[in-house]
Amino acid sequence: MKKKRGSSDPWSSLNQTLLKMKLTVFILLLSIMGALASKSYSQTNKLTMNVKDVRVEDFLKMIEDQSLYRFFYSGEINVDQKMSGDFTNATIDEILDKALESKGIKYEITGRQVILSSAVSPLVANQSKTVTGKVTDSSGQPLPGVTVVVKGTTQGIITDADGKYSLPNVPADATLMFSFVGMKSQEVSVSGKVTVNVKLVEDAIGIEEVVAIGYGTMKKGNLTGAIASVKSEDLVKSPVASTSNALAGRLPGLISLQSGGQPGNDAASLSIRGFGNALVLVDGVEGSFNNLDANQIESISILKDGSAAIYGSRAGNGVILVTTKRGDNQKPTITYKSSYTLQGITNMPKPCSSGQSTELIRESWVNAGSVGIEPYTVEEIQKYYEATDPQYPNTDWYNYLIRDWAPQHQHNLSVRGGSDRVRYYGFLGYMNQETIWKKSGGDYTRYNLQSNLDAKILDNLSLQLDISSTIEAQKFPWRPMDIGIVWSDFWATRPMFPATLPDPTKISYAEGGGTGGAHITTNRDISGYNDTDNQNIKGSIALNYHFKSIKGLSAKAFANYNKSYINNKTFMKPVNFYKYDYASDIYTLGGSLGNNSLSMTRSLNRVVTGQFSLNYDNTFGDHHLSGLVLYELIDYYDDWLSAQRKNFLTSSIDQMFGGSTTDMSNDGSANEMGRESIIGRFNYSYKNKYLVEATFRADASAKFSSNDKWGYFPGLSLGWRISEENFMKHFSFLDDLKLRTSYGSSGNDNVVNFQYLTGYNLGTITTGGTYLFGTTTAQGLVSKGLANPYLTWEKIDIYDVGMDFSLWNKRLYGEMDVFYRQRTGIPATRITTLPSTFGATLPAENINSIDNRGFELQIGTTGESRGLKWDISGNISWSRAKWIHYEEPVYSDPDQARIYTLSGLWTDKQYGYVSDGLFTSQDEIDNLGYDQDNKGNVSLRPGDIKYKDINDDKIVNWKDQVIIGKGTTPHWMVGFNTDLQYKNFDFSALFQGAMGFYNYVTLKQSAVPTENYYELRWTESNNDADAFIPRLGGAASSSWTSDHYYKKAGYLRLKTISIGYNISKRWLAKFNIKEARIYTAGINVLTFSKLGKYGIDPESPSGQAGYYYPQQKTITLGINLSL
C-alpha cells in the first residue's frame, strides 16, 4: 500500500475464430476501462472503523480498502507510529484530524487523493540527535549484523544480536541506509523521527530469485543444474521485432545467430551449447516465442545440462522455458508502451556503377585473350562513367530500390492486478514493420493478445485460465525475399539500363535474369504479391487442489489446446518490359514475365496436451522435501493443401476460379503422431546446504514398434552450498558459494514415422509407380521399402560440473560450468555390399555417435555508490563437437583417409587448398617448380592464385588439401552487459560477439559485380600479390576452395544500447500517472569485424553475401506509461 509521493474443416470456421478474437479484445478493453473508472466522492462520504494500537501505515491501508481514497507521502513521514481511534459515520476530515493529531503529520485532500506531509518545524533540520531502532526480516525475526550508515558519510553502526541499534549525532535531516547480505537495501529519512524501525526483505536478484525449472519453479540458491535465466526488464530495454534477438550475449552457453532481417522472419537461430535446435516451451506447452511480444514475457530460462532430462525425448538439445506475465494481488496497473523505430541495413555489398561494370566486362575479355571483340569500347565506358548521354545511363539501383531507413511501429497495452482471490493479466500488442524496398515493397503486421487469470475457488482449490492468440500478416512482393530468388534478380539488374522511360506507362527492361529487373519483382503493384497469414490461438485450463489432510500435498490437472492456421497466396501478374532508343524514339519489347498464375497453400497444425500431477512440498525442521509425479499425453496433427492455376483472363480476378483448368495442379497430406509420458522429480535439501535432485521420465513414442516404444531417461544432480557451513561463517565477505554436478539422459525420436510397418506409397512420375494402359497413365502403388522394427531411440547423456559464487554483497558474483555430452544410436545406413538381386536398400540403424564438450564462465559486479547503481557482467562460452563413430567406407588411399574420414575428428573441419598470394609475373609462373593446373601451367597468368604443393610431389591436386578452418557456426560466444542508474536516468549497453567460425567470401554477384570486387581486384596496374580478387577471366584453379576465400568471421557488436529518463513521480501524481519513462535505444549499432571491408555482415549465411535479406540496425524512440 505504501506509495512514495511521487472442426474437420478449420477454414470454414475462420470467421468464428475471428469473432472470438474480437470478443476477447472487447472483454479486455472492458477490463481496462473498468480499472480506469472511478466513482466520484462527495463531501458527505462517511466511514466507520474502530482501531487500537495499529501502525499509521496499516490504518491508512484500512481506509484505502474501505474507500476510493489514495494516500501519497514521502519517506520523511513516520508511518510506523501507533494510533488508536473509534470512528462512526465520520468524514475523511474528521478521521484524519483525530488520527494524525500529535503525530507530526499534516494532510491535504484533492479529490480522492490525500497527500501527507511533515508538520515538524524546519528549524529542527539544523539539529542533530540519536536515532534508535530495530531491524527485522520479513517474518519479524531480528536481524543482527545489519549495517546502518548515514548516507553520504562513513558514520555508521552494526545491529546487535537482537537487531537493535543506536546511532548518535545524526543530522536531523539525514537519511539512513540499511544493508545486509541477501537483503534489499533500504534508505529511510530520519526527519521528524528519533526511532526508525526497518523490515528488510530478501533480495530476489540473488539466491532467493525464483527461476523456472522442469514442470515447476525453484529458488536460484537451491538449483543444482546449469540453468541460466533472463528477466522481462532486460528483454524490453531495446524493442525487437523478434524476441529471440533480445537474448544474444545475455545467457552463457546460448549460441545466437541472426542470419537475416526479413520482417516476420528475422528471428535468430538459438542453439544451447551448440547442440542444435532446443525444445521451446511457452507456459509449459511446446511452441515458439519468436512471434510473442517481449513485453508479454516475465522470464526466459534455459536448461543446459541434465536438468533438461525431465523433458525426455524432446530435450536432447536443451530446453528454453518461456514464462508469460500473470496478475498480482495489487490494485490495477495499466501500462501503455509505444515506440517508433527506424531500420537500416548493417552491411551489404553494393553493386558497381555502369562505368565500373562495363570496365570489368571489357577487362575480363581482354584477360581471356579476346582482344578486338570486347563488348564495350574505351569510349563507351567513359560515356557510362560520365552518364550525361541518356543512351549511356548510370542507374544506382541500390539507392533507387532500397531505402536507408524503413519504419517500424510498436504499441502495447496491458492491465495487471487483482486480489488475494482473483488475479488477472491482460495484454494487447500491435507491431508493423515495413520492408527495405522503396516501391510498394510490402510489410509485416502482428497482433498479440493474451489473458491470464488465476482464481481461488475455495481455500484449497484454485483455477488457472489462459487464452492467447497471435495474428500475423506478411504482405510481400511476388518473389520470395529470403536466400536467393529476388536477390538474384537484384544482382542481375544492370546499371546500364534506365530505371524509368519517357513513356511512364511502359516499364524499363534491365535484364534481371529474365525477370526484367528487381524494380519489377520487388514491386507488389507491378509483378504481384506473396502474402502469408498466420493465426495461432492457444487456450489452457488448470485446476490445483491442496489436500487439507496431508500438509504440502496437492494435485493439478492441466489441459492445453494449441492451433495454428497458415495461409499463403502468391499471385503473379503478366508484365511486359521495354527497351528504348533515344535516337529513334522507338520502343522495343525486351521481354515478359509471362502469363499470370495463382498458387495457394493452406496448412493446419494442432497440438493437444493433457497433464495430471501430484505435487508435494514440505519442511521438517532442517529438512525440505518436494516431489512431483506427472502423467502427460500429447497429440500432434497437421495437414496441408495446395493448388495452382495459370492463364487468368484478367489480373483483376485473383481467385482460383478465374484461372484455366489446363495444367492446373493440387496436392496435400496429413500426419498424426502422439506421445505418452510418465515423469517424476524428487528434491531434498538439508539446511539449504546439501541439495539433491533426481528426475525420471518414461516416454512412449508412436514412431517405434511395440518392443521399442518406451524410452527411459533418468537424471541426478547434487549441490553443496559451502557458504552455509559453519567453518565458512568467519569469511564475512562470502555471500554464497555452491558447487554442483549433474547427469542427465534424454532421447530423440526425430525419425520418419512408423518405419516398423510395411506398406505402400502412392506412385508418382518421379518416384515410380505409374503405369501405362494404352495411352492412359494410371497411378499405382510403390513399396515403402523394408520394414525396420529394430530402429529405436537415440540416447543422449550429458555431464556437468559447475560453481556459483557471490562475494561482498554481490559486489562480485559469477558462475562457471564444464560439460561433456554424448549422443549414441544416431540413425544411419550401414555401408556394406549387397547382392544385385537384393532389390532394396538397407534400413537405417542406430550406429553413429558424436560428443560435445565445452565450458562457460560468467562474472559480474553490482552495487551502489553516491546515488549510482550498477550491474556489470560479462560471459564467455566455448563448445565443439567430435564424431565418435561415423558410418563410412574404409579408405585404402592414405590421402582419402586423411581428408574424408570423419570418425574420431571434429565435425566441422573444412578442407581446402593453401594459397600463397597471386602470381605477379610470368617468370614466377615459369619457375614455379611444380604443376599447378595439371596442364604444365599453360593456363596460368599473372593475377591468378598461387597454391602450395603441400606434399611436395610436384603437382597440385586434391591430395594437397589440408584443414583451412573450422565450420560456419561459432565455437566462442561472448557478452558484456552494463546497466547503470543515476537518479532518474538509466543507461544500458550490451556488447555481443562470436569467434571460432568462418565465412566463404564471394563478391561477384551474378551479372553485376560489387564495388568491393572492383576495388579489391588484381590488375596490371595494381600488380599486388595480396590482392583479394584474382584477375578477371583467370584460370579455373582460382576458383578452388581455399583459404584465400575462406575467412574468419569473428565479430563484436554493440548489440543493444538504451538511454532513458524516468519522469518524477511527484510531478506525475498530479496527472494520476504512476510511472513514465522516455528513452532512445539502438540495436546492432556498431559492428567490428574483418568481413566489414568486403561489405559483409559477419552473421550472414556463408557464401551468400548479398543474396539474402540483410540484417538490420535500428534506432528507436519510445515512451512507457503506467497508470
Secondary structure, DSSP 8 states (H G I E B T S, - for coil): ---B----SGGGGHHHHHHHHHHHHHHHHHHHHHHH------TT--EEEEEEEEEHHHHHHHHHHHSS-EEEB-TTS-TT-EEEEEEEEE-HHHHHHHHTTTTTEEEEEETTEEEEEE-S-GGGGG-EEEEEEEEE-TTS-B-TT-EEEETTSS-EEE--TTSEEEEEEEETT-EEEEE-TTB--EEEE-TT-SB--EE--B-TTTTT-EEEETTEEEEGGG--S-EEEEEHHHHTSS--SSGGGG-TTTSTTEEEE-----TT----EEEETT--B-EEEETTEE---TTS-GGGEEEEEEE-SGGGGGGGGG-TT-EEEEEE----SSS-EEEEEEEEEEEEES----B--HHHHHHHHHHHHHHTT-TT--SS-HHHHHHHHH--STTS----HHHHHB-S-EEEEEEEEEEEEE-SSEEEEEEEEEEEEE-SBTTT--EEEEEEEEEEEEEEEETTEEEEEEEEEEEEEEEEESS--SSSTHHHHHHTB-TTS-SS-SSTTSEE--BTTTTS-HHHHT-HHHHEEEEEEEEEEEEEEEEEEE-SSSTTEEEEEEEEEEEEEEEEEEEE---EEEEEETTTTEEEEEEE--S-EEEEEEEEEEEEEEEEEEEEEEEETTEEEEEEEEEEEEEEEEEEEEEEEE--S-TT--SGGGSEEEEEEEEEEEEEEEEEEEEEEEEEEETTTEEEEEEEEEEEETTS-GGG-EEEEEEEEEEEEGGGSGGGTT-TTEEEEEEEEEEEEEEE--S-TTTTS--EEE-BTTTB-EEEETTEEEE-EEE--S--TT---EEEEEEEEEEEEEETTTTEEEEEEEEEEEEEEEEE-------TT--S----EEEEEEEEEEEEEEEEEEEEETTEEEEEEEEEEEEEEEEEE------SSHHHHHHH--TTSBTT-EEEB-EEEE---HHHHHT--SBSSSSTTTT--TTSEEE--TT-SSB-SGGG-EEEE--SS-SEEEEEEEEEEETTEEEEEEEEEEES-EEE---EETTEEBHHHHHHB--STT--TT-SB--TT--GGGGS-BTTTEEE--EEEEEEEEEEEE--HHHHGGGT-SEEEEEEEEEEEEEEEGGGGGT--TTS-TT-TTSS---EEEEEEEEEEE-
